[in-house]
Amino acid sequence: MKIVRYFFYLLIVAVLLALAAVNSQVVTLHYYWGEWVLPLSLLIFFVLCLGCFLGLLLSLGPLLKLRKERSQWRRQAKNVEK
């Protein structure tokens, strides 16, 4: 099973490298304080990482709430057992 997983990872890396090679054009990103010149593939990578980070950050609230509820349920279960 590990071989299939490693093959899958290798396939993903190969596809990403192929996309980076095809999208090597330089783009200019204009924002309020200036501009940033970088390859398109790098810009796509940064936006993907930013999206993953924001998704994880937004999922922390519900996760912490569920952990709190779980600990309350465990405390109640211990009190019922006594």
Backbone bond lengths (Angstrom), bond angles and torsions (degrees), N, CA, C in turn:
res aa  C-N    CA-C-N  psi(-1)  N-CA   C-N-CA  omega(-1)  CA-C   N-CA-C  phi
1 M - - - 1.438 - - 1.521 111.43 -
2 K 1.343 116.44 -33.86 1.455 119.61 178.67 1.524 111.23 -64.25
3 I 1.312 116.62 -33.60 1.462 120.37 -179.81 1.527 109.98 -64.17
4 V 1.308 117.16 -40.85 1.467 120.89 179.03 1.527 109.87 -65.02
5 R 1.316 117.15 -41.65 1.457 121.10 179.18 1.528 110.83 -63.37
6 Y 1.333 117.35 -45.95 1.460 120.36 179.05 1.521 111.48 -64.61
7 F 1.320 116.84 -37.90 1.459 120.36 176.74 1.522 110.39 -63.49
8 F 1.314 117.28 -40.98 1.463 121.81 177.90 1.523 110.75 -62.73
9 Y 1.345 117.68 -44.45 1.460 121.21 177.09 1.523 111.04 -61.71
10 L 1.317 116.60 -42.73 1.460 121.13 178.98 1.520 111.03 -63.48
11 L 1.314 117.21 -38.67 1.458 121.84 177.57 1.525 111.15 -64.59
12 I 1.322 117.14 -42.06 1.465 121.27 178.43 1.527 110.10 -63.39
13 V 1.320 117.49 -44.59 1.464 120.90 179.67 1.523 110.46 -63.47
14 A 1.319 117.18 -40.76 1.466 120.44 179.49 1.528 111.17 -64.25
15 V 1.317 116.98 -41.86 1.466 120.30 178.81 1.526 110.11 -65.45
16 L 1.316 117.62 -42.54 1.459 120.66 179.08 1.524 112.06 -64.80
17 L 1.315 117.13 -39.55 1.461 120.13 176.61 1.519 111.31 -65.67
18 A 1.323 116.91 -38.68 1.464 120.12 177.23 1.521 110.67 -64.56
19 L 1.324 117.29 -42.32 1.463 120.36 177.17 1.526 111.79 -64.69
20 A 1.320 116.77 -36.98 1.465 120.16 178.50 1.529 110.51 -67.13
21 A 1.313 117.17 -36.71 1.458 120.06 178.96 1.525 111.26 -69.22
22 V 1.323 117.16 -38.05 1.462 121.11 -179.62 1.527 110.84 -73.01
23 N 1.338 117.46 -36.68 1.463 122.12 -176.64 1.527 110.98 -100.78
24 S 1.305 117.05 53.08 1.463 120.26 -177.75 1.527 112.69 -93.91
25 Q 1.323 117.59 8.72 1.458 120.22 178.20 1.530 109.66 -65.79
26 V 1.315 114.75 148.07 1.462 120.18 179.19 1.525 108.32 -88.32
27 V 1.328 115.40 132.17 1.462 121.29 177.77 1.526 108.53 -121.85
28 T 1.316 115.25 155.82 1.457 121.34 177.94 1.517 108.40 -112.04
29 L 1.305 115.74 123.58 1.451 122.02 178.36 1.520 108.02 -100.98
30 H 1.319 116.87 112.91 1.467 122.46 179.43 1.519 108.82 -94.78
31 Y 1.317 116.25 130.11 1.455 121.22 175.66 1.527 108.02 -137.27
32 Y 1.323 118.68 -178.90 1.456 122.66 -170.63 1.530 114.16 -59.57
33 W 1.311 117.90 -36.60 1.455 121.24 -173.55 1.520 113.75 -98.66
34 G 1.285 118.69 1.14 1.456 119.99 -179.61 1.518 111.13 158.81
35 E 1.298 114.44 -148.68 1.462 119.83 178.86 1.513 109.54 -144.69
36 W 1.320 114.81 160.64 1.452 122.10 -176.39 1.515 107.47 -135.61
37 V 1.326 117.81 123.25 1.462 122.95 179.99 1.529 107.49 -104.88
38 L 1.325 116.55 121.71 1.452 121.42 -178.77 1.531 109.86 -156.06
39 P 1.323 117.38 162.92 1.475 119.89 177.26 1.529 111.39 -66.06
40 L 1.321 115.38 149.73 1.459 121.17 -177.87 1.529 111.66 -59.90
41 S 1.314 117.04 -40.34 1.471 119.63 -179.04 1.525 111.18 -63.61
42 L 1.331 117.13 -36.64 1.461 120.29 177.88 1.524 111.14 -68.40
43 L 1.329 116.38 -38.58 1.463 120.25 176.46 1.527 111.15 -63.02
44 I 1.325 117.25 -42.55 1.465 121.38 177.69 1.523 110.19 -62.04
45 F 1.331 116.57 -41.41 1.463 121.22 179.14 1.530 111.05 -62.85
46 F 1.348 117.09 -44.82 1.462 120.57 179.42 1.521 111.63 -63.55
47 V 1.311 117.20 -41.38 1.467 120.51 179.50 1.529 110.29 -66.36
48 L 1.327 117.42 -39.03 1.467 120.94 176.58 1.527 110.87 -62.76
49 C 1.326 117.10 -45.04 1.470 120.65 178.49 1.526 111.30 -63.88
50 L 1.318 116.96 -40.16 1.466 120.57 177.98 1.524 110.78 -63.29
51 G 1.324 117.32 -41.47 1.456 121.00 178.02 1.521 112.07 -64.21
52 C 1.331 116.57 -41.43 1.474 119.69 177.53 1.526 110.80 -64.12
53 F 1.320 116.75 -42.20 1.456 120.75 179.75 1.525 111.03 -63.29
54 L 1.326 116.98 -46.04 1.458 119.88 179.45 1.529 111.62 -65.39
55 G 1.323 117.53 -37.30 1.459 120.67 177.05 1.521 111.74 -63.21
56 L 1.334 117.00 -43.27 1.459 120.34 177.24 1.522 111.26 -65.30
57 L 1.320 115.86 -40.76 1.459 120.25 179.91 1.526 111.28 -63.32
58 L 1.319 117.02 -42.16 1.462 120.51 179.52 1.525 112.92 -71.79
59 S 1.316 118.00 -23.41 1.465 119.80 179.28 1.524 112.39 -85.96
60 L 1.321 118.10 -8.00 1.462 119.89 -179.82 1.527 112.72 -67.52
61 G 1.323 117.98 -36.95 1.469 120.94 -179.68 1.519 112.43 -59.39
62 P 1.337 117.81 -56.42 1.476 118.43 177.95 1.528 113.19 -61.64
63 L 1.328 117.13 -34.18 1.461 119.90 179.58 1.526 110.93 -64.68
64 L 1.324 116.33 -45.26 1.460 119.39 179.12 1.529 111.44 -65.64
65 K 1.322 116.78 -35.62 1.460 120.86 177.58 1.531 110.30 -64.36
66 L 1.329 117.09 -42.77 1.464 120.34 178.98 1.527 112.04 -65.73
67 R 1.336 116.48 -37.97 1.467 119.27 177.12 1.526 111.00 -63.36
68 K 1.318 115.96 -40.82 1.464 120.00 178.73 1.527 110.45 -63.53
69 E 1.329 117.15 -44.39 1.466 120.88 178.56 1.523 111.03 -62.93
70 R 1.332 116.78 -40.08 1.466 120.17 -179.99 1.524 110.89 -62.83
71 S 1.354 116.60 -42.56 1.462 118.46 179.86 1.528 110.93 -66.84
72 Q 1.340 117.77 -33.85 1.461 120.30 176.53 1.523 110.53 -66.57
73 W 1.335 117.34 -41.83 1.471 120.46 178.55 1.524 111.04 -64.34
74 R 1.328 116.80 -38.43 1.470 119.54 178.56 1.524 110.98 -65.52
75 R 1.338 116.45 -41.06 1.465 119.60 177.58 1.513 110.98 -62.21
76 Q 1.338 116.25 -41.75 1.464 119.94 178.73 1.533 110.60 -65.90
77 A 1.313 117.83 -37.61 1.466 120.43 178.77 1.524 110.94 -65.91
78 K 1.334 117.87 -37.86 1.460 120.43 178.07 1.539 110.16 -66.68
79 N 1.320 116.97 -38.02 1.468 119.94 179.60 1.528 110.39 -68.15
80 V 1.326 119.07 -34.74 1.454 122.15 178.97 1.518 109.87 -68.49
81 E 1.330 117.82 -37.74 1.470 122.02 -178.19 1.521 111.49 -66.08
82 K 1.322 117.48 -29.06 1.476 120.42 -177.34 1.459 111.29 -75.73
